[in-house]
Amino acid sequence: MKLIVTIPCYNEADTLAAVIHEIPRQLPGVDKVEVLIVDDGSTDQTVAVARQAGA
């Protein structure tokens, strides 16, 4: 089974990396965990932070 974690955000550059890193990558019965960031036109570095964190 694949788990998709969807995180909507707007101007969350200061907190997004920590949130992404707290998502468990290994769960019983889950083969793959995918993190999907939905950015709503942030004017800070939210997109860059998400990419750098591997989302």
PDB file of N, CA, C and O in Angstrom:
ATOM      1  N   MET A   1       0.832  -1.166   0.000  1.00  0.00           N
ATOM      2  CA  MET A   1       0.000   0.000   0.000  1.00  0.00           C
ATOM      3  C   MET A   1       0.886   1.242   0.000  1.00  0.00           C
ATOM      4  O   MET A   1       1.973   1.249   0.578  1.00  0.00           O
ATOM      5  N   LYS A   2       0.401   2.286  -0.656  1.00  0.00           N
ATOM      6  CA  LYS A   2       1.101   3.557  -0.728  1.00  0.00           C
ATOM      7  C   LYS A   2       0.330   4.579   0.104  1.00  0.00           C
ATOM      8  O   LYS A   2      -0.895   4.664   0.011  1.00  0.00           O
ATOM      9  N   LEU A   3       1.046   5.353   0.915  1.00  0.00           N
ATOM     10  CA  LEU A   3       0.446   6.401   1.726  1.00  0.00           C
ATOM     11  C   LEU A   3       0.894   7.743   1.174  1.00  0.00           C
ATOM     12  O   LEU A   3       2.092   7.988   1.025  1.00  0.00           O
ATOM     13  N   ILE A   4      -0.060   8.612   0.868  1.00  0.00           N
ATOM     14  CA  ILE A   4       0.253   9.955   0.397  1.00  0.00           C
ATOM     15  C   ILE A   4      -0.149  10.940   1.492  1.00  0.00           C
ATOM     16  O   ILE A   4      -1.316  11.018   1.876  1.00  0.00           O
ATOM     17  N   VAL A   5       0.829  11.686   1.985  1.00  0.00           N
ATOM     18  CA  VAL A   5       0.590  12.709   3.001  1.00  0.00           C
ATOM     19  C   VAL A   5       0.532  14.044   2.273  1.00  0.00           C
ATOM     20  O   VAL A   5       1.517  14.467   1.668  1.00  0.00           O
ATOM     21  N   THR A   6      -0.614  14.706   2.328  1.00  0.00           N
ATOM     22  CA  THR A   6      -0.808  15.979   1.644  1.00  0.00           C
ATOM     23  C   THR A   6      -0.748  17.113   2.664  1.00  0.00           C
ATOM     24  O   THR A   6      -1.467  17.107   3.663  1.00  0.00           O
ATOM     25  N   ILE A   7       0.122  18.084   2.393  1.00  0.00           N
ATOM     26  CA  ILE A   7       0.292  19.215   3.296  1.00  0.00           C
ATOM     27  C   ILE A   7      -0.008  20.500   2.532  1.00  0.00           C
ATOM     28  O   ILE A   7       0.804  20.929   1.712  1.00  0.00           O
ATOM     29  N   PRO A   8      -1.160  21.123   2.787  1.00  0.00           N
ATOM     30  CA  PRO A   8      -1.423  22.433   2.189  1.00  0.00           C
ATOM     31  C   PRO A   8      -0.660  23.498   2.979  1.00  0.00           C
ATOM     32  O   PRO A   8      -0.581  23.421   4.206  1.00  0.00           O
ATOM     33  N   CYS A   9      -0.101  24.484   2.288  1.00  0.00           N
ATOM     34  CA  CYS A   9       0.651  25.495   3.021  1.00  0.00           C
ATOM     35  C   CYS A   9       0.680  26.827   2.288  1.00  0.00           C
ATOM     36  O   CYS A   9       0.496  26.904   1.073  1.00  0.00           O
ATOM     37  N   TYR A  10       0.915  27.860   3.064  1.00  0.00           N
ATOM     38  CA  TYR A  10       1.085  29.219   2.553  1.00  0.00           C
ATOM     39  C   TYR A  10       2.075  29.928   3.473  1.00  0.00           C
ATOM     40  O   TYR A  10       1.809  30.111   4.662  1.00  0.00           O
ATOM     41  N   ASN A  11       3.192  30.318   2.926  1.00  0.00           N
ATOM     42  CA  ASN A  11       4.249  31.005   3.678  1.00  0.00           C
ATOM     43  C   ASN A  11       4.659  30.234   4.940  1.00  0.00           C
ATOM     44  O   ASN A  11       4.616  30.768   6.049  1.00  0.00           O
ATOM     45  N   GLU A  12       5.047  28.999   4.753  1.00  0.00           N
ATOM     46  CA  GLU A  12       5.461  28.137   5.868  1.00  0.00           C
ATOM     47  C   GLU A  12       6.937  27.756   5.787  1.00  0.00           C
ATOM     48  O   GLU A  12       7.329  26.696   6.274  1.00  0.00           O
ATOM     49  N   ALA A  13       7.748  28.601   5.184  1.00  0.00           N
ATOM     50  CA  ALA A  13       9.166  28.275   5.025  1.00  0.00           C
ATOM     51  C   ALA A  13       9.859  28.009   6.358  1.00  0.00           C
ATOM     52  O   ALA A  13      10.771  27.185   6.425  1.00  0.00           O
ATOM     53  N   ASP A  14       9.440  28.689   7.407  1.00  0.00           N
ATOM     54  CA  ASP A  14      10.097  28.534   8.709  1.00  0.00           C
ATOM     55  C   ASP A  14       9.788  27.207   9.391  1.00  0.00           C
ATOM     56  O   ASP A  14      10.572  26.750  10.223  1.00  0.00           O
ATOM     57  N   THR A  15       8.665  26.582   9.056  1.00  0.00           N
ATOM     58  CA  THR A  15       8.250  25.370   9.774  1.00  0.00           C
ATOM     59  C   THR A  15       8.147  24.126   8.898  1.00  0.00           C
ATOM     60  O   THR A  15       8.109  23.012   9.419  1.00  0.00           O
ATOM     61  N   LEU A  16       8.101  24.293   7.594  1.00  0.00           N
ATOM     62  CA  LEU A  16       7.797  23.176   6.698  1.00  0.00           C
ATOM     63  C   LEU A  16       8.825  22.049   6.750  1.00  0.00           C
ATOM     64  O   LEU A  16       8.444  20.879   6.773  1.00  0.00           O
ATOM     65  N   ALA A  17      10.091  22.364   6.769  1.00  0.00           N
ATOM     66  CA  ALA A  17      11.118  21.312   6.778  1.00  0.00           C
ATOM     67  C   ALA A  17      10.968  20.410   7.998  1.00  0.00           C
ATOM     68  O   ALA A  17      11.073  19.189   7.884  1.00  0.00           O
ATOM     69  N   ALA A  18      10.725  20.997   9.152  1.00  0.00           N
ATOM     70  CA  ALA A  18      10.556  20.199  10.373  1.00  0.00           C
ATOM     71  C   ALA A  18       9.332  19.303  10.271  1.00  0.00           C
ATOM     72  O   ALA A  18       9.366  18.150  10.702  1.00  0.00           O
ATOM     73  N   VAL A  19       8.259  19.820   9.709  1.00  0.00           N
ATOM     74  CA  VAL A  19       7.034  19.028   9.546  1.00  0.00           C
ATOM     75  C   VAL A  19       7.295  17.843   8.617  1.00  0.00           C
ATOM     76  O   VAL A  19       6.903  16.717   8.919  1.00  0.00           O
ATOM     77  N   ILE A  20       7.949  18.094   7.500  1.00  0.00           N
ATOM     78  CA  ILE A  20       8.239  17.029   6.533  1.00  0.00           C
ATOM     79  C   ILE A  20       9.114  15.950   7.171  1.00  0.00           C
ATOM     80  O   ILE A  20       8.879  14.759   6.966  1.00  0.00           O
ATOM     81  N   HIS A  21      10.109  16.357   7.934  1.00  0.00           N
ATOM     82  CA  HIS A  21      11.024  15.385   8.540  1.00  0.00           C
ATOM     83  C   HIS A  21      10.380  14.572   9.659  1.00  0.00           C
ATOM     84  O   HIS A  21      10.883  13.503  10.005  1.00  0.00           O
ATOM     85  N   GLU A  22       9.294  15.051  10.223  1.00  0.00           N
ATOM     86  CA  GLU A  22       8.590  14.321  11.284  1.00  0.00           C
ATOM     87  C   GLU A  22       7.655  13.237  10.742  1.00  0.00           C
ATOM     88  O   GLU A  22       7.158  12.414  11.511  1.00  0.00           O
ATOM     89  N   ILE A  23       7.415  13.225   9.454  1.00  0.00           N
ATOM     90  CA  ILE A  23       6.525  12.223   8.862  1.00  0.00           C
ATOM     91  C   ILE A  23       7.246  10.879   8.850  1.00  0.00           C
ATOM     92  O   ILE A  23       8.336  10.772   8.288  1.00  0.00           O
ATOM     93  N   PRO A  24       6.657   9.854   9.458  1.00  0.00           N
ATOM     94  CA  PRO A  24       7.310   8.538   9.465  1.00  0.00           C
ATOM     95  C   PRO A  24       7.426   7.977   8.050  1.00  0.00           C
ATOM     96  O   PRO A  24       6.492   8.081   7.255  1.00  0.00           O
ATOM     97  N   ARG A  25       8.552   7.395   7.747  1.00  0.00           N
ATOM     98  CA  ARG A  25       8.790   6.828   6.409  1.00  0.00           C
ATOM     99  C   ARG A  25       8.565   5.326   6.379  1.00  0.00           C
ATOM    100  O   ARG A  25       8.414   4.744   5.305  1.00  0.00           O
ATOM    101  N   GLN A  26       8.540   4.699   7.531  1.00  0.00           N
ATOM    102  CA  GLN A  26       8.315   3.257   7.585  1.00  0.00           C
ATOM    103  C   GLN A  26       7.150   2.980   8.517  1.00  0.00           C
ATOM    104  O   GLN A  26       7.208   3.257   9.715  1.00  0.00           O
ATOM    105  N   LEU A  27       6.102   2.433   7.946  1.00  0.00           N
ATOM    106  CA  LEU A  27       4.906   2.085   8.707  1.00  0.00           C
ATOM    107  C   LEU A  27       4.501   0.663   8.355  1.00  0.00           C
ATOM    108  O   LEU A  27       4.620   0.266   7.196  1.00  0.00           O
ATOM    109  N   PRO A  28       4.030  -0.106   9.313  1.00  0.00           N
ATOM    110  CA  PRO A  28       3.593  -1.472   9.021  1.00  0.00           C
ATOM    111  C   PRO A  28       2.487  -1.477   7.959  1.00  0.00           C
ATOM    112  O   PRO A  28       1.505  -0.743   8.070  1.00  0.00           O
ATOM    113  N   GLY A  29       2.658  -2.299   6.946  1.00  0.00           N
ATOM    114  CA  GLY A  29       1.664  -2.434   5.895  1.00  0.00           C
ATOM    115  C   GLY A  29       1.738  -1.374   4.815  1.00  0.00           C
ATOM    116  O   GLY A  29       0.938  -1.390   3.878  1.00  0.00           O
ATOM    117  N   VAL A  30       2.690  -0.446   4.928  1.00  0.00           N
ATOM    118  CA  VAL A  30       2.831   0.619   3.935  1.00  0.00           C
ATOM    119  C   VAL A  30       4.154   0.415   3.207  1.00  0.00           C
ATOM    120  O   VAL A  30       5.218   0.388   3.827  1.00  0.00           O
ATOM    121  N   ASP A  31       4.077   0.271   1.885  1.00  0.00           N
ATOM    122  CA  ASP A  31       5.278   0.052   1.082  1.00  0.00           C
ATOM    123  C   ASP A  31       6.006   1.350   0.759  1.00  0.00           C
ATOM    124  O   ASP A  31       7.234   1.383   0.684  1.00  0.00           O
ATOM    125  N   LYS A  32       5.236   2.419   0.570  1.00  0.00           N
ATOM    126  CA  LYS A  32       5.826   3.687   0.155  1.00  0.00           C
ATOM    127  C   LYS A  32       5.060   4.833   0.791  1.00  0.00           C
ATOM    128  O   LYS A  32       3.831   4.815   0.857  1.00  0.00           O
ATOM    129  N   VAL A  33       5.810   5.845   1.266  1.00  0.00           N
ATOM    130  CA  VAL A  33       5.210   7.067   1.795  1.00  0.00           C
ATOM    131  C   VAL A  33       5.616   8.206   0.867  1.00  0.00           C
ATOM    132  O   VAL A  33       6.803   8.433   0.634  1.00  0.00           O
ATOM    133  N   GLU A  34       4.635   8.913   0.343  1.00  0.00           N
ATOM    134  CA  GLU A  34       4.875  10.049  -0.544  1.00  0.00           C
ATOM    135  C   GLU A  34       4.362  11.307   0.144  1.00  0.00           C
ATOM    136  O   GLU A  34       3.268  11.314   0.709  1.00  0.00           O
ATOM    137  N   VAL A  35       5.158  12.368   0.094  1.00  0.00           N
ATOM    138  CA  VAL A  35       4.756  13.645   0.689  1.00  0.00           C
ATOM    139  C   VAL A  35       4.430  14.599  -0.447  1.00  0.00           C
ATOM    140  O   VAL A  35       5.259  14.853  -1.321  1.00  0.00           O
ATOM    141  N   LEU A  36       3.217  15.119  -0.423  1.00  0.00           N
ATOM    142  CA  LEU A  36       2.734  16.034  -1.453  1.00  0.00           C
ATOM    143  C   LEU A  36       2.483  17.389  -0.809  1.00  0.00           C
ATOM    144  O   LEU A  36       1.640  17.513   0.079  1.00  0.00           O
ATOM    145  N   ILE A  37       3.210  18.398  -1.254  1.00  0.00           N
ATOM    146  CA  ILE A  37       3.041  19.750  -0.738  1.00  0.00           C
ATOM    147  C   ILE A  37       2.178  20.531  -1.723  1.00  0.00           C
ATOM    148  O   ILE A  37       2.455  20.560  -2.922  1.00  0.00           O
ATOM    149  N   VAL A  38       1.131  21.161  -1.201  1.00  0.00           N
ATOM    150  CA  VAL A  38       0.255  22.000  -2.019  1.00  0.00           C
ATOM    151  C   VAL A  38       0.487  23.435  -1.563  1.00  0.00           C
ATOM    152  O   VAL A  38       0.022  23.840  -0.498  1.00  0.00           O
ATOM    153  N   ASP A  39       1.206  24.195  -2.375  1.00  0.00           N
ATOM    154  CA  ASP A  39       1.532  25.575  -2.037  1.00  0.00           C
ATOM    155  C   ASP A  39       0.504  26.510  -2.663  1.00  0.00           C
ATOM    156  O   ASP A  39       0.152  26.362  -3.833  1.00  0.00           O
ATOM    157  N   ASP A  40       0.030  27.463  -1.885  1.00  0.00           N
ATOM    158  CA  ASP A  40      -1.009  28.386  -2.345  1.00  0.00           C
ATOM    159  C   ASP A  40      -0.427  29.762  -2.667  1.00  0.00           C
ATOM    160  O   ASP A  40      -0.928  30.785  -2.201  1.00  0.00           O
ATOM    161  N   GLY A  41       0.637  29.770  -3.469  1.00  0.00           N
ATOM    162  CA  GLY A  41       1.210  31.041  -3.910  1.00  0.00           C
ATOM    163  C   GLY A  41       2.052  31.736  -2.857  1.00  0.00           C
ATOM    164  O   GLY A  41       2.030  32.963  -2.755  1.00  0.00           O
ATOM    165  N   SER A  42       2.782  30.977  -2.085  1.00  0.00           N
ATOM    166  CA  SER A  42       3.610  31.561  -1.026  1.00  0.00           C
ATOM    167  C   SER A  42       4.570  32.600  -1.585  1.00  0.00           C
ATOM    168  O   SER A  42       5.063  32.475  -2.707  1.00  0.00           O
ATOM    169  N   THR A  43       4.826  33.627  -0.781  1.00  0.00           N
ATOM    170  CA  THR A  43       5.750  34.683  -1.188  1.00  0.00           C
ATOM    171  C   THR A  43       7.095  34.562  -0.473  1.00  0.00           C
ATOM    172  O   THR A  43       7.988  35.383  -0.680  1.00  0.00           O
ATOM    173  N   ASP A  44       7.236  33.541   0.362  1.00  0.00           N
ATOM    174  CA  ASP A  44       8.519  33.292   1.016  1.00  0.00           C
ATOM    175  C   ASP A  44       9.206  32.122   0.310  1.00  0.00           C
ATOM    176  O   ASP A  44       8.929  31.874  -0.864  1.00  0.00           O
ATOM    177  N   GLN A  45      10.057  31.429   0.969  1.00  0.00           N
ATOM    178  CA  GLN A  45      10.831  30.334   0.362  1.00  0.00           C
ATOM    179  C   GLN A  45      10.201  28.962   0.576  1.00  0.00           C
ATOM    180  O   GLN A  45      10.912  27.958   0.590  1.00  0.00           O
ATOM    181  N   THR A  46       8.889  28.901   0.742  1.00  0.00           N
ATOM    182  CA  THR A  46       8.210  27.635   1.008  1.00  0.00           C
ATOM    183  C   THR A  46       8.518  26.583  -0.053  1.00  0.00           C
ATOM    184  O   THR A  46       8.822  25.440   0.288  1.00  0.00           O
ATOM    185  N   VAL A  47       8.447  26.944  -1.311  1.00  0.00           N
ATOM    186  CA  VAL A  47       8.678  25.978  -2.392  1.00  0.00           C
ATOM    187  C   VAL A  47      10.110  25.448  -2.342  1.00  0.00           C
ATOM    188  O   VAL A  47      10.326  24.243  -2.473  1.00  0.00           O
ATOM    189  N   ALA A  48      11.068  26.314  -2.160  1.00  0.00           N
ATOM    190  CA  ALA A  48      12.469  25.890  -2.090  1.00  0.00           C
ATOM    191  C   ALA A  48      12.705  24.981  -0.886  1.00  0.00           C
ATOM    192  O   ALA A  48      13.430  23.991  -0.988  1.00  0.00           O
ATOM    193  N   VAL A  49      12.102  25.308   0.242  1.00  0.00           N
ATOM    194  CA  VAL A  49      12.248  24.485   1.445  1.00  0.00           C
ATOM    195  C   VAL A  49      11.653  23.104   1.207  1.00  0.00           C
ATOM    196  O   VAL A  49      12.248  22.098   1.593  1.00  0.00           O
ATOM    197  N   ALA A  50      10.487  23.045   0.577  1.00  0.00           N
ATOM    198  CA  ALA A  50       9.840  21.761   0.288  1.00  0.00           C
ATOM    199  C   ALA A  50      10.724  20.902  -0.605  1.00  0.00           C
ATOM    200  O   ALA A  50      10.896  19.711  -0.345  1.00  0.00           O
ATOM    201  N   ARG A  51      11.275  21.483  -1.634  1.00  0.00           N
ATOM    202  CA  ARG A  51      12.150  20.731  -2.545  1.00  0.00           C
ATOM    203  C   ARG A  51      13.402  20.247  -1.826  1.00  0.00           C
ATOM    204  O   ARG A  51      13.823  19.102  -1.993  1.00  0.00           O
ATOM    205  N   GLN A  52      13.986  21.118  -1.034  1.00  0.00           N
ATOM    206  CA  GLN A  52      15.204  20.753  -0.312  1.00  0.00           C
ATOM    207  C   GLN A  52      14.939  19.639   0.700  1.00  0.00           C
ATOM    208  O   GLN A  52      15.816  18.817   0.968  1.00  0.00           O
ATOM    209  N   ALA A  53      13.742  19.614   1.257  1.00  0.00           N
ATOM    210  CA  ALA A  53      13.386  18.589   2.245  1.00  0.00           C
ATOM    211  C   ALA A  53      12.971  17.278   1.587  1.00  0.00           C
ATOM    212  O   ALA A  53      12.715  16.291   2.276  1.00  0.00           O
ATOM    213  N   GLY A  54      12.904  17.264   0.268  1.00  0.00           N
ATOM    214  CA  GLY A  54      12.602  16.026  -0.440  1.00  0.00           C
ATOM    215  C   GLY A  54      11.143  15.796  -0.746  1.00  0.00           C
ATOM    216  O   GLY A  54      10.747  14.680  -1.084  1.00  0.00           O
ATOM    217  N   ALA A  55      10.346  16.823  -0.633  1.00  0.00           N
ATOM    218  CA  ALA A  55       8.914  16.671  -0.937  1.00  0.00           C
ATOM    219  C   ALA A  55       8.636  17.040  -2.382  1.00  0.00           C
ATOM    220  O   ALA A  55       7.490  16.977  -2.827  1.00  0.00           O
TER     221      ALA A  55
END
